[in-house]
Amino acid sequence: MTETLAGTAHATQAVVPRPGVRYTYEDYRRTPDDERFELLDGELIVVPAPRVDHQRIVLRLASLLDAFVEERRLGVVLLAPCDVVLSDTDVVQPDVLFVAAERAHIIVPENVRGAPDLVVEVLSSSSAKRDRIEKRALYAKHAVREYWQVDVGAGTLTVLRLADTRFEIDGVYGKGRTVTSPSLPGLRFALDRVFRSPRY
């Protein structure tokens, strides 16, 4: 069902979230350009602008992953905002994502059409519950091979590995630990590099 600012469906009008209305990807495409949204099981979720510390961690993780992947020509690393269309009623914008070279066909000019091989979500106060529970279930349902949850407050990174249809914890890394990845053999980095204080 399509709800627009004027209350009638029209391609030139922007869709805004309304309680109880189930939206599709076509509706999502007409959301206002000045706001970020995700579409979870047909519900439009407004995504607030992230904090500075959140963005700093996203940039560091993306840089570490990209350097490793580029050197070995393993695939493509992307970061938000980038639409990942998992189904007609599920569209997400992970903080960081990796798509393996052999599956690069799912990357098209407009978006990523299918499950990435690895997804990273940096938890914030507004998204922590959704990232820990709803997105964990969603990513498992669509067969994302690996899911990282980064807790800024706790200073931890949890690596979740897909086992059949659910995620299992592969490792929980904190201060002084070296992060490894089950789906990217050879990747190793000190978590302290991600959480280090800025140098001004």
Disulfide bonds with the S-S distance in Angstrom:
none
